[in-house]
Amino acid sequence: MPPDLRTLPCHCHVCDPPVQSTERQARITGDVNSHGWHVVGVREQEQVPAWGYSIGLWHTHRSLELAVFGLRTETCMGLINAAGDLVKNGREFRPDDLVDDVINNYRLAVRYIHNSWYGDLFGQALNFYQQPPLAFLQLVWPDKQHRFPWDDGVDEHCRDVQPQLWLPHDEHPDGPWRRLRDEEPWLFTGGCPDDMVYTTKRVMAGETTVTGVVHDADGDWQFLDGGSTEEGDAVLVHLRHVVERQPHVVALADLPEGTQSWQQHDGRWVRFPHVFADD
């Protein structure tokens, strides 16, 4: 669970408009401006159930965004809107809550979603917010006997169609939700998932956030947090693992070779030429 996000500035498309927007981006921004949030519905695919998620609850109400999985697309979206109306009226959803005011006669369990899933499931939200902060909660529904997916005797369908997103991606049981990554387009277009990149142990442990990205003249990438990069602090990892843990870096995928970008105190990312020390 991240620290309290309500004190952090927002750099979404409303607060920090991009130079150009697609039709979809403009529609999302318009909904957030007029209604307070937008709901994305993702249709069921061959092996992957449908899901829905909010965009804009954090911008408008400083609430964590919400997601529902495994029901009809329209139902997922309807539950998100019902929960959004509660947020609008002052309701706060917190991890590990049990809530009984979204669906009549049923409780929902609230779980914090690990950020290793964001790039697979919430691409439009990543695009809208452009950079941290961003956090999601999963609203988990029970079977007809009010048993949750982790309860003994739960209906198999209830368990199978809802992912366990509180687990990191690489700890989740095998199944359609893990395999979705193989079917989804790779978001960081500036490199391949298995490219080796340079970062810090702090970034990989989730202790710090990437605030500097370097794409040097040789085509190598560095994802830095502004702290020490002395021996013992630095580490080489696969690019996919940086993107999993720090999904906001996909916004820097178009950084040309020989360029670096650093986040300023006001949250903006500014680009500069990158020159090796011995050049």
C-alpha positions as CSV (number, residue, x, y, z in Angstrom):
1,M,0.0,0.0,0.0
2,P,1.5,3.4,-1.0
3,P,1.8,6.3,1.4
4,D,-1.1,8.8,1.5
5,L,-1.5,10.0,-2.1
6,R,-3.8,12.9,-1.3
7,T,-0.9,15.2,-0.5
8,L,0.8,14.7,-3.8
9,P,0.3,16.8,-7.0
10,C,-1.7,15.4,-9.9
11,H,-0.1,15.4,-13.4
12,C,-3.0,13.9,-15.4
13,H,-4.3,15.1,-18.7
14,V,-6.6,17.6,-17.0
15,C,-3.9,19.1,-14.8
16,D,-1.0,18.9,-17.3
17,P,-2.6,18.6,-20.7
18,P,-0.5,16.9,-23.4
19,V,0.3,18.8,-26.6
20,Q,-1.8,16.4,-28.6
21,S,-4.6,14.0,-27.6
22,T,-6.2,11.1,-29.4
23,E,-10.0,11.0,-29.7
24,R,-10.1,8.4,-26.9
25,Q,-7.9,10.5,-24.7
26,A,-10.1,13.6,-25.3
27,R,-13.2,11.6,-24.4
28,I,-11.7,10.3,-21.1
29,T,-10.6,13.8,-20.2
30,G,-14.0,15.2,-21.0
31,D,-15.7,12.6,-18.8
32,V,-13.4,13.4,-15.9
33,N,-14.1,17.1,-16.3
34,S,-17.9,16.7,-16.6
35,H,-18.6,13.7,-14.4
36,G,-15.6,13.3,-12.2
37,W,-14.4,10.0,-13.6
38,H,-14.5,7.8,-16.7
39,V,-15.0,4.0,-16.7
40,V,-13.1,1.7,-19.1
41,G,-14.8,-1.6,-20.0
42,V,-12.7,-4.4,-21.4
43,R,-14.6,-7.1,-23.2
44,E,-14.2,-10.8,-22.5
45,Q,-11.5,-12.4,-24.7
46,E,-11.0,-16.1,-25.6
47,Q,-9.6,-17.1,-22.3
48,V,-9.7,-13.9,-20.3
49,P,-12.8,-12.7,-18.5
50,A,-14.1,-9.1,-18.8
51,W,-13.1,-6.3,-16.4
52,G,-13.7,-2.6,-15.8
53,Y,-11.8,0.2,-14.1
54,S,-12.1,3.8,-13.2
55,I,-10.0,6.8,-14.4
56,G,-10.2,10.1,-12.6
57,L,-11.4,9.2,-9.1
58,W,-8.0,10.2,-7.8
59,H,-7.9,13.4,-9.8
60,T,-11.4,14.5,-8.7
61,H,-11.8,13.0,-5.2
62,R,-8.3,11.8,-4.2
63,S,-9.6,8.3,-4.0
64,L,-7.7,5.3,-5.2
65,E,-9.0,4.1,-8.6
66,L,-11.3,1.0,-8.6
67,A,-11.4,-2.2,-10.7
68,V,-13.9,-5.1,-10.9
69,F,-13.2,-8.4,-12.8
70,G,-15.0,-11.5,-14.0
71,L,-18.6,-10.2,-14.6
72,R,-20.2,-9.0,-17.8
73,T,-18.5,-5.8,-19.0
74,E,-21.6,-3.7,-18.5
75,T,-21.9,-5.1,-14.9
76,C,-18.3,-4.4,-14.1
77,M,-18.7,-0.8,-15.4
78,G,-22.0,-0.4,-13.5
79,L,-20.4,-1.5,-10.2
80,I,-17.5,1.0,-10.7
81,N,-20.0,3.8,-11.3
82,A,-22.0,2.8,-8.2
83,A,-18.8,2.8,-6.1
84,G,-17.8,6.1,-7.7
85,D,-21.1,7.7,-6.7
86,L,-20.3,6.6,-3.1
87,V,-16.8,8.1,-3.3
88,K,-18.4,11.3,-4.7
89,N,-20.6,11.4,-1.5
90,G,-17.6,11.0,0.8
91,R,-17.2,7.2,1.0
92,E,-13.6,6.0,1.4
93,F,-12.6,2.6,0.1
94,R,-9.6,1.1,2.0
95,P,-7.6,-2.1,1.5
96,D,-9.1,-5.1,3.4
97,D,-12.4,-3.4,3.9
98,L,-15.7,-5.4,3.5
99,V,-18.3,-3.1,2.0
100,D,-22.0,-3.8,1.7
101,D,-23.3,-0.6,0.0
102,V,-22.3,-1.3,-3.6
103,I,-24.4,-4.5,-4.4
104,N,-27.7,-5.1,-2.6
105,N,-27.5,-8.0,-0.2
106,Y,-23.8,-8.8,-1.0
107,R,-20.5,-7.6,0.5
108,L,-17.5,-6.8,-1.6
109,A,-13.9,-7.3,-0.4
110,V,-11.4,-4.5,-1.1
111,R,-7.9,-5.5,-2.0
112,Y,-4.9,-3.3,-3.0
113,I,-3.6,-4.1,-6.5
114,H,0.1,-4.6,-6.8
115,N,1.6,-2.2,-9.4
116,S,3.2,-5.0,-11.4
117,W,-0.2,-5.5,-13.0
118,Y,-0.8,-1.9,-14.1
119,G,0.8,-2.1,-17.5
120,D,-1.2,-5.2,-18.4
121,L,-4.6,-4.1,-17.2
122,F,-4.8,-0.3,-16.8
123,G,-3.1,1.1,-19.9
124,Q,-5.5,4.0,-20.4
125,A,-5.1,5.1,-16.7
126,L,-1.3,5.1,-17.1
127,N,-1.7,7.3,-20.2
128,F,-4.2,9.6,-18.4
129,Y,-2.1,10.2,-15.3
130,Q,1.2,10.3,-17.2
131,Q,3.3,9.7,-14.1
132,P,2.9,8.8,-10.4
133,P,0.9,8.9,-8.2
134,L,-1.4,6.1,-9.4
135,A,-2.9,3.3,-7.3
136,F,-5.8,0.8,-7.7
137,L,-8.1,-1.2,-5.5
138,Q,-9.8,-4.4,-6.6
139,L,-13.4,-4.9,-5.6
140,V,-13.8,-8.7,-5.2
141,W,-17.3,-10.2,-5.3
142,P,-18.4,-13.4,-3.6
143,D,-20.4,-16.4,-4.9
144,K,-24.1,-16.8,-4.3
145,Q,-23.4,-18.3,-0.9
146,H,-21.4,-15.2,0.1
147,R,-18.0,-17.0,-0.1
148,F,-15.0,-15.2,-1.5
149,P,-12.4,-16.7,-3.8
150,W,-10.1,-17.5,-0.9
151,D,-12.8,-19.2,1.1
152,D,-13.1,-23.0,1.4
153,G,-15.9,-24.4,-0.8
154,V,-16.2,-21.3,-2.9
155,D,-17.8,-21.8,-6.3
156,E,-15.0,-22.4,-8.8
157,H,-16.3,-19.9,-11.3
158,C,-16.2,-17.1,-8.7
159,R,-12.5,-18.0,-8.0
160,D,-11.4,-18.6,-11.6
161,V,-12.7,-15.4,-13.2
162,Q,-11.2,-13.0,-10.6
163,P,-7.5,-12.5,-10.5
164,Q,-5.6,-12.2,-7.3
165,L,-4.1,-8.9,-8.1
166,W,-2.9,-8.2,-4.5
167,L,-0.1,-10.7,-5.4
168,P,2.8,-9.5,-7.6
169,H,2.5,-10.8,-11.2
170,D,5.3,-13.3,-10.8
171,E,3.7,-14.8,-7.7
172,H,0.2,-15.2,-9.2
173,P,-1.0,-18.7,-9.9
174,D,-0.6,-19.6,-13.6
175,G,-3.7,-19.0,-15.7
176,P,-5.2,-16.5,-18.2
177,W,-4.4,-13.4,-16.1
178,R,-0.7,-14.2,-16.1
179,R,-0.7,-15.2,-19.8
180,L,-2.5,-12.0,-20.7
181,R,1.0,-10.4,-20.7
182,D,2.0,-12.6,-23.6
183,E,-1.0,-11.5,-25.6
184,E,-0.9,-7.7,-24.8
185,P,1.3,-5.3,-26.8
186,W,4.6,-4.4,-25.1
187,L,4.1,-0.8,-23.9
188,F,7.7,0.3,-23.6
189,T,8.4,0.8,-27.3
190,G,11.9,2.0,-26.8
191,G,13.3,-1.4,-25.9
192,C,12.6,-5.1,-25.8
193,P,11.3,-6.8,-22.6
194,D,14.5,-8.8,-22.0
195,D,16.9,-6.0,-22.7
196,M,19.3,-5.5,-19.7
197,V,19.0,-2.0,-18.2
198,Y,20.7,-0.2,-15.4
199,T,18.8,0.8,-12.2
200,T,19.2,0.7,-8.4
201,K,18.3,-1.9,-5.9
202,R,16.1,0.7,-4.2
203,V,14.0,1.0,-7.3
204,M,13.6,-2.7,-7.7
205,A,12.6,-3.1,-4.1
206,G,9.9,-0.5,-4.4
207,E,11.7,1.8,-1.9
208,T,12.1,4.7,-4.4
209,T,10.5,5.9,-7.6
210,V,12.3,6.4,-10.9
211,T,12.8,10.2,-11.3
212,G,15.4,10.1,-14.0
213,V,15.7,8.1,-17.3
214,V,18.7,8.1,-19.5
215,H,18.9,6.7,-23.0
216,D,22.5,7.0,-23.9
217,A,24.2,7.4,-27.2
218,D,24.9,3.6,-27.3
219,G,21.2,2.9,-26.9
220,D,21.4,1.7,-23.3
221,W,18.8,2.6,-20.8
222,Q,19.2,3.8,-17.2
223,F,16.3,4.2,-14.7
224,L,17.5,6.3,-11.7
225,D,16.1,7.6,-8.5
226,G,18.5,10.4,-7.9
227,G,20.4,8.5,-5.2
228,S,23.7,6.8,-5.0
229,T,24.8,4.6,-8.0
230,E,28.0,3.4,-6.3
231,E,29.0,-0.2,-6.4
232,G,26.5,-2.1,-4.3
233,D,23.6,0.3,-5.1
234,A,23.4,-0.3,-8.9
235,V,22.0,-3.4,-10.5
236,L,21.4,-4.7,-14.1
237,V,17.9,-6.1,-14.6
238,H,15.6,-7.0,-17.5
239,L,13.6,-4.0,-18.8
240,R,10.3,-5.8,-18.3
241,H,11.0,-5.9,-14.5
242,V,11.5,-2.1,-14.3
243,V,8.3,-1.5,-16.3
244,E,6.4,-3.9,-14.0
245,R,7.6,-2.1,-10.8
246,Q,7.6,1.4,-12.2
247,P,4.9,1.5,-14.9
248,H,5.0,5.3,-15.3
249,V,8.3,4.9,-17.2
250,V,6.4,3.9,-20.3
251,A,5.8,7.6,-20.9
252,L,9.5,8.0,-21.5
253,A,9.8,5.2,-24.1
254,D,10.2,7.7,-26.9
255,L,13.3,9.2,-25.3
256,P,15.8,9.5,-28.2
257,E,19.3,8.1,-27.9
258,G,21.7,10.6,-26.3
259,T,18.9,12.1,-24.2
260,Q,18.0,12.1,-20.5
261,S,14.8,13.2,-18.7
262,W,14.5,14.2,-15.0
263,Q,11.4,14.9,-13.0
264,Q,11.4,18.4,-11.5
265,H,10.2,19.5,-8.1
266,D,6.8,20.5,-9.7
267,G,6.4,17.1,-11.2
268,R,7.2,17.9,-14.8
269,W,9.7,15.8,-16.7
270,V,12.3,17.9,-18.6
271,R,14.6,16.5,-21.3
272,F,18.3,17.3,-21.7
273,P,21.1,16.0,-23.9
274,H,23.1,13.2,-22.3
275,V,26.9,13.5,-22.5
276,F,29.3,10.9,-21.1
277,A,31.7,12.3,-18.5
278,D,34.7,11.6,-20.7
279,D,33.2,13.2,-23.9
